[in-house]
Every structure is written in structure tokens, then in C-alpha cells.
Amino acid sequence: MTAQKPTPKIVLALRLLVDRPLNKLEEFNIYGDTCFNSALASQHGFIFIRKLEPYINLAISNTCFMRYWLEPSQMKKAYAFISNHSPNADNEL
């Protein structure tokens, strides 16, 4: 029996993005990474809707994080990407 390959982080992020938007803080808390949108856009051609949203940090000062949504026209492409890049493609979606 061969060891199962882990699902790539970029696929995990895309799985979330087909269901809901993510901001950089949420992404960091989930993956320890904040560049999924850059990788998906520059390396794979995905298009995002972006919106800067306010956040009050622990020092009680204001900052902002960018929230990303997949452009609705990208959903079919996203599901195909997930299916093609998941180790257990038959059981993933």
C-alpha cells in the first residue's frame, strides 16, 4: 500500500474559496500562509474580486485586510482544478 500524498495547500485554499471569501488573516490562521491569491492568479490564471475591510488588532488600533472572492465566472475552472490536483480526486468533491 502506497502512502497517500497530502493535498496541496493551494487546493485546500481553493476548496474554501469556492464556498466563501477569505481574507489574509483567515488564510494565515488556516494555512500559515498569505499568498494563495497570488499563486492562484499568477500561476493558474484565476480572477478574484477584492475588498479591503477594516480590522481592530490586539493593540486596539485599526488596520485592514484584503478579502478575496473567486470571480463567479471562475467557479467551473476552480472545480476542475480541485479535481485535477487532488490526491484522491475520486473522493474529493
N, C-alpha and C positions, 0 to 999 in steps of 0.2 A: 504494500500500500504506500503510495507516494504522499508526501506531506502537502497539504493544501496551501497554496500561495495566499498571502494576505491580500485583501482588497486594497488597491492603491488609494492614497488619501484623496487624490483628485476625483476619483469615482465616488468616494464617500461624500465629499462636498457636493458633487453634482446631484447625488441622490437627495440630499436635503434641499438643494435649490429647486428641484422640480416640484417640491411640496410647499416651500415657504422661502421668503427672503432671509438673508443672513447679513449681519454687519461684521466688521473686523474684530470686535471684541468677542462676539459669539463664536466666530471662527477660531480665534486663538484659544478660547476656553475648551472647544471641542477637539481641535487638532494640534494646538501648539504651533500654529502656522497662520500667516495672514496674507498669503499671496495666491490663494486659489483662483481668484478672479483674473489675475494677470496671466497665470498659466493657462486657464481655460480660454481666455481671449486671444492671447498671442500665439500659443502653441496649437490651439484647436479651433480657433475662429468663432467662439461663442460670443454672442452680443448680450450685454447687460443693461438694465435700467439702473441708474444710481441715484441715491438721495442722501444728502448729508443730514444727519439727525443729531440733536443735542444729547449730551450725557453729563451727569454730575458725577465726578470721580470721588475717590475716597478722601481726597483733600478738600472736598466740598467746593471745588471750582468747576467751571464749565469747560467742557471740551466737546468735540464732535467726532462721530464715527460715520463712515460711509456704509450705507445699507445697499445691498445688491440683490436684484431680482433678475432671473432669466427673462429675456425678451420673449413674449408669448410665442412668437414665430420660431423660437429655438427649441421648443419642447420636444418635438419629434426627433430632432437631432440629438438632444440630450438623452432620451430613452435609448436610442440606437447606440450612442457612445457607452452608456452604462452597460448595456447588454454585451457589446463587443469587448469591453475592457474589464469585465468582472471574472474572477477565477471560477466561480460557479454560475456561469451565465444562465444555465437552465433553471436555476432556483432563485435568482436574484430579484426579479420583478414580480 
